[in-house]
Amino acid sequence: MLKALKCTIVVTMLVLVTGSLASAQAPAQQSQAEMVARLQQLQKELATLQAAVAETAKVAAAPQAGQRGGQTPAPAQQGGRGAQPPAAQQQPAMPPGMVMPGGAAGGDPNNPEGAPADSTDPAAMLARIKLLEQRIKDLETGAVLSDPETRIRKKEVYVDKNGVEYDQPTPGAKRVVTYERERVYRRNNINEKIEEALSDAEEHHVKVGVDAGIVSQFAHRTKGDAFVQDDGTETGNNHAYMLASADLFFTAGIAQNTIFFADIVGLSGPPPDLELGTLSLVNGYSARLVNQNELNLREAWLRTELFSNRLSLTAGRLDLTNYFDNNAAANDETSQFISDALVNNGALGLAENGAGLAIVFDPKNGFNFKAGFQQSSHTATSLSDSFYSLAELGYVARLPGLGEGGYRFWYRTDNNETTGYNIGFGTSIDQKLGPEVTLFARYGESQANPKRDKFYSGGFQFAQGLAFYPGDKWGVGFSQIDPVVGGKEQLVEGYYNLSIAEKFNLSFHVQHFLESDSGTKRGYLVPGIRLQASF
């Protein structure tokens, strides 16, 4: 009797609790006052059931008069072969509307839901009721019913020759994939709605970023006579230089997978290139910029991505070196080598940025193809007079026993108004030899009369455990420019990039240039310090 009554209590409580939770999850169907009244009613019923359990327990514990133990089985009837089997224990009848489904085979009939043992305790049931009540309050205060949303759902139908659509395959019908719109309501967490609103605002508003650097350099002539400039002035020895650069970036999301980008750069201070007369730039910050000591529009373009981001189209004022001749270890004058000969291939022959188009196709299988063109001279009166085109095939390799490597091969044409039509080709390779060491190399040739100008460079970058601190990196590189006319240049550079903070770096550089022209040689040792910050 006691077990049956406990089972009845459990069943009653679970049904009432389940009903309370279901009604609470229905949007705005039960007020807070009604739920409080419901809980009070449950507590009263629980107290009544507790009293009934206590009374039943007393009755069951009291022994019957004159009985010391259980009754002995009745003797077998005459003519019978043995005692009758004990009658099956009858389960108490469930109240109307309280029939519970049977539990798992072999389970406890008094606990058909498989709840913990103490779940039949009325006090535990009251605690569970209060816990569920608190969950109901959290649900009502922490969730909101969103505005109706329009969603696009993919649907497969079967259309016969008469245009009738079927949901299931039908003889004579053709399978067709279509899309349909549906209006839905969804209960969201308040935090989710806030994050969604902030993300949408961030995507469709203009972002501003700054990348600023200060480079201090000192030039000491180690060999040869002073360089004579075009106006006849001789360059003095042991001169110091400082160049300050600041890039102001603007990025805006125009539509899905479509962004607008603009980069305004300002330079102040003379670089060493004006006095040393080197074939390549000593300071790569001024590369492909026409005017010094004033604001320049470095880039301004619109980009969209198609076919699951496999194809990107970028049109506007471009710097094609951001898309072609890339290299993981020697491609950024703000964090790696500062010499322009170790940032890009000298055979590219791209002197300035201009209006153009860049196309990048990446099928995500290791290969990628790029093509682009731009105006190569700002003094040209038409694009036909300064049309620079470039194509590149790249492959990301993962060689056995080595890390990831990038292999790129490019070909370019240029019909510059001053040099006429000429071609060039080259390669850029970077290969990880391990987690700490990356090997890089470049080679290129450009058309000249009657031969070709040649360029090559190479070196190593070290990081991870081969630096003083985890975020530091350093490298050494060599380059040589061997044109048909105009002398020859050999360059050696080493740098150490000290990571002060995530977006704040201090670098130490040392460069040595050896210029050869008509049997004379000039050598320059150029140490320097670079401070770079971005935010």
C-alpha positions as CSV (number, residue, x, y, z in Angstrom):
1,M,0.0,0.0,0.0
2,L,2.8,2.3,0.9
3,K,4.6,1.7,-2.4
4,A,1.5,2.2,-4.4
5,L,0.8,5.5,-2.7
6,K,4.3,6.8,-3.3
7,C,4.0,5.8,-6.9
8,T,0.7,7.8,-7.1
9,I,2.5,10.8,-5.6
10,V,5.3,10.6,-8.1
11,V,3.0,10.3,-11.0
12,T,0.8,13.2,-9.8
13,M,3.8,15.5,-9.3
14,L,5.4,14.7,-12.6
15,V,2.2,15.3,-14.6
16,L,1.6,18.6,-12.8
17,V,5.2,19.7,-13.2
18,T,5.3,18.7,-16.9
19,G,2.1,20.6,-17.5
20,S,3.5,23.6,-15.7
21,L,6.7,23.6,-17.8
22,A,4.8,23.1,-21.1
23,S,2.4,25.9,-20.3
24,A,5.4,28.2,-19.4
25,Q,7.1,27.5,-22.7
26,A,4.0,28.6,-24.7
27,P,4.6,32.3,-25.4
28,A,2.7,34.6,-23.2
29,Q,-0.2,32.1,-22.3
30,Q,0.1,32.2,-18.5
31,S,0.9,35.2,-16.3
32,Q,3.3,35.3,-13.4
33,A,0.4,35.5,-10.9
34,E,-1.2,32.4,-12.3
35,M,2.1,30.4,-12.0
36,V,2.5,31.6,-8.3
37,A,-1.0,30.4,-7.6
38,R,-0.3,27.1,-9.3
39,L,2.8,26.5,-7.1
40,Q,0.8,27.3,-3.9
41,Q,-1.8,24.8,-5.0
42,L,0.9,22.2,-5.6
43,Q,2.4,22.8,-2.2
44,K,-1.0,22.2,-0.5
45,E,-1.6,19.0,-2.4
46,L,1.9,17.9,-1.5
47,A,1.2,18.5,2.2
48,T,-2.0,16.4,2.0
49,L,-0.2,13.6,0.3
50,Q,2.6,13.7,2.9
51,A,0.1,13.3,5.7
52,A,-1.5,10.3,3.9
53,V,1.9,8.7,3.5
54,A,2.7,9.1,7.2
55,E,-0.7,7.6,8.2
56,T,-0.2,4.7,5.9
57,A,3.3,4.0,7.2
58,K,1.9,3.8,10.8
59,V,-0.7,1.3,9.8
60,A,1.7,-0.8,7.9
61,A,4.2,-0.8,10.8
62,A,1.6,-2.0,13.5
63,P,1.5,-5.9,13.8
64,Q,-1.9,-7.6,13.9
65,A,-3.2,-8.9,17.2
66,G,-1.9,-12.4,18.2
67,Q,0.4,-12.7,15.2
68,R,4.2,-13.0,15.6
69,G,5.0,-13.6,12.0
70,G,3.7,-14.1,8.6
71,Q,0.9,-16.5,7.9
72,T,1.9,-20.0,6.8
73,P,0.7,-21.3,3.4
74,A,-2.6,-23.0,3.4
75,P,-2.4,-26.8,3.2
76,A,-3.0,-28.4,-0.2
77,Q,-6.5,-29.5,-1.0
78,Q,-7.3,-33.2,-0.9
79,G,-6.7,-34.8,-4.2
80,G,-4.3,-32.0,-5.2
81,R,-0.7,-32.7,-6.2
82,G,0.7,-29.8,-4.3
83,A,0.2,-26.3,-2.9
84,Q,-1.5,-23.7,-5.1
85,P,0.9,-21.2,-6.5
86,P,0.8,-17.8,-4.8
87,A,-1.5,-15.4,-6.5
88,A,0.1,-12.6,-8.5
89,Q,0.5,-9.3,-6.6
90,Q,-2.2,-6.9,-7.8
91,Q,-1.1,-3.4,-8.7
92,P,-3.3,-0.6,-7.3
93,A,-5.6,1.0,-9.8
94,M,-4.4,4.3,-11.1
95,P,-6.7,7.3,-10.7
96,P,-8.6,8.4,-13.8
97,G,-6.4,10.2,-16.3
98,M,-3.2,9.1,-14.5
99,V,-2.3,5.9,-16.5
100,M,1.4,6.0,-17.0
101,P,3.3,4.2,-19.7
102,G,5.3,1.2,-18.7
103,G,9.0,1.5,-18.0
104,A,11.8,-0.4,-19.4
105,A,11.7,-4.2,-19.1
106,G,13.0,-5.3,-15.8
107,G,12.7,-1.8,-14.3
108,D,11.2,-0.7,-11.0
109,P,7.4,-0.6,-11.3
110,N,7.3,2.1,-8.6
111,N,9.6,4.3,-10.6
112,P,8.6,3.8,-14.3
113,E,10.5,6.9,-15.5
114,G,13.8,5.7,-14.2
115,A,14.2,8.8,-12.0
116,P,16.7,8.9,-9.1
117,A,15.8,7.0,-5.9
118,D,15.1,10.1,-3.9
119,S,12.7,11.5,-6.6
120,T,9.8,9.7,-4.7
121,D,10.5,11.8,-1.7
122,P,7.9,14.6,-1.4
123,A,10.5,17.1,-0.2
124,A,12.7,16.3,-3.2
125,M,9.6,16.8,-5.4
126,L,9.0,20.2,-3.9
127,A,12.6,21.2,-4.6
128,R,12.3,20.1,-8.2
129,I,9.1,22.1,-8.5
130,K,10.9,25.2,-7.2
131,L,13.8,24.6,-9.6
132,L,11.5,24.3,-12.6
133,E,9.7,27.4,-11.5
134,Q,13.1,29.3,-11.5
135,R,13.8,27.9,-15.0
136,I,10.4,29.2,-16.1
137,K,11.3,32.7,-14.8
138,D,14.7,32.6,-16.6
139,L,13.0,31.5,-19.8
140,E,10.5,34.4,-19.6
141,T,13.1,37.0,-18.7
142,G,16.0,35.8,-20.9
143,A,14.2,35.1,-24.2
144,V,12.4,37.2,-26.7
145,L,10.1,36.4,-29.5
146,S,11.8,37.6,-32.7
147,D,10.2,39.5,-35.5
148,P,9.1,37.3,-38.4
149,E,12.1,36.2,-40.5
150,T,12.0,35.3,-44.2
151,R,14.1,32.2,-44.9
152,I,14.9,30.5,-48.2
153,R,14.5,26.8,-48.1
154,K,15.8,24.3,-50.7
155,K,13.1,22.0,-51.9
156,E,13.1,19.0,-54.3
157,V,9.9,18.4,-56.3
158,Y,8.9,16.2,-59.2
159,V,7.2,17.9,-62.2
160,D,5.4,16.0,-64.9
161,K,4.9,17.1,-68.5
162,N,1.8,19.1,-67.6
163,G,3.6,21.2,-65.0
164,V,2.0,19.4,-62.0
165,E,4.4,19.2,-59.0
166,Y,4.6,16.2,-56.7
167,D,6.5,15.8,-53.4
168,Q,7.3,12.1,-54.1
169,P,8.8,10.4,-57.2
170,T,6.0,9.9,-59.7
171,P,6.2,8.0,-63.0
172,G,6.7,10.4,-65.9
173,A,7.8,13.3,-63.6
174,K,11.3,14.9,-63.6
175,R,13.2,15.8,-60.4
176,V,13.6,19.6,-60.1
177,V,15.4,21.6,-57.4
178,T,13.6,24.7,-56.4
179,Y,13.6,27.3,-53.6
180,E,10.7,28.7,-51.6
181,R,10.4,31.5,-49.0
182,E,8.8,31.0,-45.7
183,R,8.0,33.4,-42.8
184,V,9.0,32.0,-39.4
185,Y,9.0,33.1,-35.8
186,R,11.8,32.0,-33.5
187,R,12.4,32.5,-29.8
188,N,15.9,33.9,-29.4
189,N,18.0,34.5,-26.4
190,I,18.4,38.3,-25.7
191,N,22.2,38.0,-26.0
192,E,21.9,36.3,-29.3
193,K,19.7,39.1,-30.6
194,I,22.2,41.8,-29.4
195,E,25.2,40.0,-31.0
196,E,23.3,39.6,-34.2
197,A,22.4,43.3,-34.3
198,L,26.0,44.3,-33.5
199,S,27.4,42.0,-36.2
200,D,25.0,43.4,-38.8
201,A,25.9,46.9,-37.9
202,E,29.6,46.1,-38.1
203,E,29.3,44.4,-41.4
204,H,27.5,47.4,-43.1
205,H,29.4,50.2,-41.5
206,V,32.8,51.7,-42.4
207,K,35.8,50.4,-40.5
208,V,38.8,52.5,-40.0
209,G,42.4,51.2,-39.4
210,V,45.8,52.8,-39.1
211,D,49.2,51.3,-39.9
212,A,52.0,53.7,-39.0
213,G,55.8,53.3,-39.0
214,I,58.9,55.3,-38.3
215,V,62.2,54.3,-39.9
216,S,65.6,55.7,-38.9
217,Q,68.6,54.8,-41.0
218,F,72.3,55.8,-41.2
219,A,74.4,55.4,-44.3
220,H,78.2,54.8,-44.2
221,R,80.2,54.5,-47.4
222,T,82.5,51.5,-47.1
223,K,84.0,51.4,-50.6
224,G,84.6,53.7,-53.6
225,D,84.0,57.4,-54.2
226,A,80.9,59.4,-53.4
227,F,77.9,59.1,-55.6
228,V,77.4,62.0,-58.0
229,Q,73.8,63.0,-58.5
230,D,72.2,64.2,-61.7
231,D,72.8,67.9,-60.9
232,G,76.5,67.2,-60.2
233,T,76.2,67.2,-56.4
234,E,78.3,64.7,-54.6
235,T,76.7,62.7,-51.8
236,G,78.3,63.2,-48.4
237,N,79.2,60.4,-46.1
238,N,77.8,59.3,-42.8
239,H,74.3,60.8,-43.3
240,A,71.3,60.0,-41.2
241,Y,67.7,59.7,-42.5
242,M,64.3,59.3,-41.0
243,L,61.0,58.5,-42.8
244,A,57.6,58.5,-41.2
245,S,54.7,56.7,-42.9
246,A,51.1,56.4,-42.0
247,D,48.4,54.4,-43.8
248,L,44.7,55.1,-43.1
249,F,42.5,52.2,-44.2
250,F,38.7,52.4,-44.9
251,T,36.8,49.1,-45.3
252,A,33.0,48.9,-45.8
253,G,30.7,45.9,-46.5
254,I,28.5,46.9,-49.4
255,A,26.6,43.6,-49.9
256,Q,27.1,39.9,-49.2
257,N,30.7,38.9,-50.2
258,T,31.3,42.5,-51.5
259,I,33.5,45.1,-49.8
260,F,35.0,48.5,-50.6
261,F,38.6,49.3,-49.5
262,A,40.6,52.5,-49.6
263,D,44.2,53.2,-48.4
264,I,45.4,56.8,-48.0
265,V,49.1,57.0,-47.2
266,G,51.2,59.9,-46.1
267,L,55.0,60.0,-46.1
268,S,57.3,62.5,-44.5
269,G,61.1,62.7,-44.5
270,P,63.7,61.9,-47.2
271,P,64.7,58.2,-47.6
272,P,68.4,57.3,-48.3
273,D,67.6,56.4,-51.9
274,L,67.9,60.1,-53.0
275,E,71.6,60.2,-52.1
276,L,73.0,56.7,-52.4
277,G,72.1,56.0,-56.1
278,T,71.3,52.3,-55.5
279,L,69.5,50.3,-58.2
280,S,66.8,49.1,-55.8
281,L,65.1,51.1,-53.0
282,V,66.9,51.1,-49.7
283,N,63.6,51.7,-47.9
284,G,60.6,49.9,-49.4
285,Y,58.0,52.2,-47.7
286,S,58.2,54.5,-50.7
287,A,57.8,51.8,-53.4
288,R,55.3,52.6,-56.1
289,L,54.5,56.1,-54.7
290,V,54.9,59.0,-57.1
291,N,55.1,62.0,-54.7
292,Q,56.8,62.3,-51.3
293,N,55.9,64.5,-48.3
294,E,52.2,64.6,-49.2
295,L,49.1,62.4,-49.1
296,N,48.8,59.7,-51.7
297,L,45.9,57.4,-52.6
298,R,47.6,54.1,-52.6
299,E,44.6,51.9,-53.3
300,A,40.8,52.2,-53.7
301,W,38.9,49.2,-55.0
302,L,35.7,47.2,-54.9
303,R,35.9,43.4,-54.5
304,T,33.3,40.7,-54.8
305,E,33.5,36.9,-54.4
306,L,31.5,34.4,-56.4
307,F,31.0,30.6,-56.6
308,S,31.4,29.9,-52.8
309,N,34.3,32.3,-52.6
310,R,36.4,30.5,-55.2
311,L,36.4,33.4,-57.6
312,S,37.2,37.0,-56.6
313,L,37.1,40.1,-58.7
314,T,38.8,43.3,-57.6
315,A,38.5,46.5,-59.7
316,G,39.7,50.1,-59.0
317,R,43.1,51.6,-58.2
318,L,45.3,48.6,-57.4
319,D,48.7,47.6,-56.2
320,L,49.1,44.3,-58.2
321,T,52.0,43.3,-55.9
322,N,49.4,42.5,-53.2
323,Y,48.1,39.7,-55.5
324,F,51.1,38.5,-57.5
325,D,54.7,37.5,-56.6
326,N,53.7,36.8,-52.9
327,N,56.1,35.2,-50.5
328,A,55.5,34.0,-46.9
329,A,59.0,35.0,-45.7
330,A,59.9,38.1,-47.8
331,N,56.9,40.2,-48.8
332,D,56.2,42.9,-46.3
333,E,58.5,45.9,-45.6
334,T,56.6,46.7,-42.4
335,S,57.5,43.4,-40.6
336,Q,60.1,41.6,-42.6
337,F,63.0,42.8,-44.9
338,I,62.9,46.6,-45.5
339,S,64.9,46.5,-48.8
340,D,62.5,46.6,-51.8
341,A,64.7,44.0,-53.6
342,L,63.7,41.5,-50.8
343,V,60.0,42.4,-50.9
344,N,59.2,41.9,-54.6
345,N,60.9,40.6,-57.7
346,G,63.0,43.2,-59.5
347,A,61.9,41.8,-62.9
348,L,58.2,42.8,-62.3
349,G,59.0,46.3,-63.6
350,L,56.0,47.8,-61.9
351,A,56.9,51.4,-60.9
352,E,53.5,52.7,-59.6
353,N,49.9,51.8,-58.9
354,G,47.1,52.5,-61.2
355,A,43.5,51.7,-62.3
356,G,43.0,48.1,-63.2
357,L,41.4,44.7,-62.5
358,A,42.6,41.6,-60.6
359,I,41.0,38.2,-60.9
360,V,41.8,35.3,-58.5
361,F,40.5,31.8,-59.0
362,D,41.1,29.4,-56.1
363,P,39.3,26.0,-56.4
364,K,40.6,25.0,-52.9
365,N,42.6,22.1,-54.2
366,G,46.1,23.5,-53.9
367,F,46.2,25.2,-57.3
368,N,45.3,28.8,-57.9
369,F,45.3,31.1,-60.9
370,K,45.5,34.9,-61.0
371,A,45.3,37.4,-63.8
372,G,45.3,41.2,-63.8
373,F,46.0,44.4,-65.6
374,Q,46.5,48.1,-64.7
375,Q,47.6,51.4,-66.0
376,S,51.4,51.5,-65.4
377,S,52.0,55.3,-65.9
378,H,50.1,58.2,-64.5
379,T,51.3,60.4,-67.3
380,A,49.8,58.3,-70.1
381,T,46.8,59.8,-71.9
382,S,45.1,56.4,-72.4
383,L,45.2,52.9,-71.1
384,S,46.4,51.7,-74.5
385,D,49.7,53.7,-74.0
386,S,50.5,52.1,-70.6
387,F,48.8,48.7,-70.4
388,Y,50.5,46.4,-67.8
389,S,49.2,42.8,-67.7
390,L,50.2,39.9,-65.4
391,A,49.2,36.3,-65.0
392,E,50.3,33.8,-62.3
393,L,49.9,30.1,-61.6
394,G,50.4,29.0,-58.0
395,Y,50.5,25.8,-56.1
396,V,50.5,25.0,-52.3
397,A,52.6,21.9,-51.7
398,R,53.0,19.7,-48.7
399,L,56.2,17.8,-49.2
400,P,56.9,14.6,-47.1
401,G,59.0,15.5,-44.1
402,L,58.6,19.3,-44.7
403,G,56.0,21.9,-43.9
404,E,53.8,23.8,-46.3
405,G,55.3,25.5,-49.3
406,G,54.1,28.0,-51.9
407,Y,55.3,27.8,-55.5
408,R,54.4,30.6,-58.0
409,F,55.2,31.2,-61.6
410,W,54.2,34.5,-63.4
411,Y,54.4,36.1,-66.8
412,R,53.9,39.8,-67.6
413,T,53.7,42.2,-70.5
414,D,54.1,46.0,-70.5
415,N,53.7,48.5,-73.3
416,N,55.0,51.5,-71.4
417,E,55.2,54.7,-73.4
418,T,58.9,55.2,-72.6
419,T,60.3,51.6,-72.9
420,G,57.9,50.2,-75.4
421,Y,56.5,46.7,-75.4
422,N,58.5,44.2,-73.3
423,I,57.9,41.0,-71.4
424,G,59.1,39.4,-68.2
425,F,58.7,36.2,-66.2
426,G,59.7,34.9,-62.8
427,T,59.1,32.7,-59.9
428,S,58.6,33.1,-56.2
429,I,59.1,30.1,-53.8
430,D,58.7,29.7,-50.0
431,Q,59.1,26.4,-48.3
432,K,59.0,25.6,-44.6
433,L,61.9,23.3,-43.6
434,G,60.3,22.9,-40.2
435,P,58.2,24.9,-37.7
436,E,61.0,27.3,-37.1
437,V,62.7,27.8,-40.5
438,T,61.4,29.0,-43.8
439,L,63.4,29.1,-47.0
440,F,62.5,31.6,-49.8
441,A,63.8,32.3,-53.3
442,R,62.9,34.4,-56.3
443,Y,64.2,34.5,-59.9
444,G,63.1,36.7,-62.8
445,E,64.1,38.0,-66.2
446,S,62.8,41.0,-68.1
447,Q,63.3,41.9,-71.7
448,A,66.1,44.2,-72.7
449,N,68.0,45.0,-75.9
450,P,69.7,42.8,-77.0
451,K,69.6,40.6,-73.9
452,R,67.5,40.3,-70.7
453,D,67.9,41.8,-67.3
454,K,68.2,39.2,-64.6
455,F,67.3,39.2,-60.9
456,Y,67.5,36.6,-58.2
457,S,67.2,36.6,-54.4
458,G,67.0,34.1,-51.5
459,G,67.3,33.7,-47.8
460,F,65.9,32.3,-44.6
461,Q,63.4,33.4,-42.0
462,F,63.6,32.1,-38.4
463,A,60.8,32.1,-35.8
464,Q,59.3,30.1,-32.9
465,G,62.0,28.6,-30.7
466,L,64.9,30.2,-32.7
467,A,64.2,33.7,-31.4
468,F,64.5,35.3,-28.0
469,Y,60.7,35.6,-27.4
470,P,57.9,33.5,-28.9
471,G,56.5,36.3,-31.1
472,D,59.8,37.4,-32.5
473,K,61.2,36.5,-35.9
474,W,64.4,37.3,-37.8
475,G,65.9,36.7,-41.2
476,V,68.8,37.0,-43.6
477,G,68.6,37.5,-47.3
478,F,70.6,38.2,-50.4
479,S,69.7,39.7,-53.8
480,Q,71.4,40.5,-57.0
481,I,70.3,42.7,-59.9
482,D,72.2,42.2,-63.2
483,P,70.8,44.5,-65.9
484,V,72.2,44.7,-69.4
485,V,73.0,48.4,-68.9
486,G,73.3,50.4,-65.8
487,G,75.7,48.4,-63.6
488,K,75.1,45.7,-61.1
489,E,73.9,45.5,-57.5
490,Q,74.4,43.0,-54.7
491,L,72.6,43.3,-51.4
492,V,72.8,41.5,-48.1
493,E,70.3,42.3,-45.3
494,G,69.6,41.0,-41.8
495,Y,66.8,42.0,-39.5
496,Y,65.3,41.1,-36.1
497,N,61.7,41.9,-35.4
498,L,61.0,42.2,-31.7
499,S,57.3,41.8,-30.8
500,I,56.5,44.2,-28.0
501,A,52.8,43.7,-28.2
502,E,50.3,42.1,-30.6
503,K,50.2,45.1,-32.9
504,F,53.4,46.9,-31.9
505,N,56.8,45.9,-33.2
506,L,60.4,47.1,-33.0
507,S,62.8,46.0,-35.7
508,F,66.6,46.3,-36.1
509,H,68.1,46.1,-39.6
510,V,71.5,46.2,-41.2
511,Q,72.0,46.4,-45.0
512,H,75.1,46.3,-47.2
513,F,74.9,47.4,-50.8
514,L,77.6,46.9,-53.4
515,E,77.1,48.9,-56.6
516,S,79.2,48.2,-59.7
517,D,79.2,50.4,-62.7
518,S,81.7,50.8,-65.5
519,G,84.5,49.2,-63.5
520,T,83.9,51.3,-60.3
521,K,82.4,50.0,-57.1
522,R,80.7,51.7,-54.2
523,G,79.7,50.1,-51.0
524,Y,77.3,51.3,-48.3
525,L,76.6,50.0,-44.8
526,V,73.1,51.0,-43.7
527,P,71.9,50.1,-40.2
528,G,68.5,51.1,-39.1
529,I,65.6,50.9,-36.7
530,R,61.9,50.5,-37.6
531,L,59.0,51.1,-35.2
532,Q,55.6,49.8,-36.5
533,A,52.2,50.1,-34.9
534,S,48.8,49.2,-36.2
535,F,45.3,49.5,-34.8
